[in-house]
């Protein structure tokens, strides 16, 4: 796992923030190899109403952008909802499967945009950050 990749993750739910939860595609922000720890941003393919403003730290991917990242539907990436997780197959079910752990890798330009988004929410809207995980 490397920063800038999209991976399958059992993202913790609000109800059980310290336990593996629902299978989602997550965006890897940080991989601390020494600690074997990953910080992953939440994604959802639930439709977002056009008349509702996006939350701070959110990035909407349209059908074309989603397809370029091996996704079949538009999705929303939320930098305000993160999980700090051990890099184990308990949390990342495809971790040990050759060539299946990484769904897609963001281009350098997209990685830069998403890093900027994450830094800004951490700097200017820290009160909105929700961190889950053990």
Secondary structure by P-SEA (a helix, b strand, c coil): ccccccccccccccccccccccccccccccccccccbbbbbbbbcccccccccccccbbbbcaaaaaaacccbbbbbbcccccccccccccccccccccccccccccaaaaaaaaaaaaaaacccccccccccc
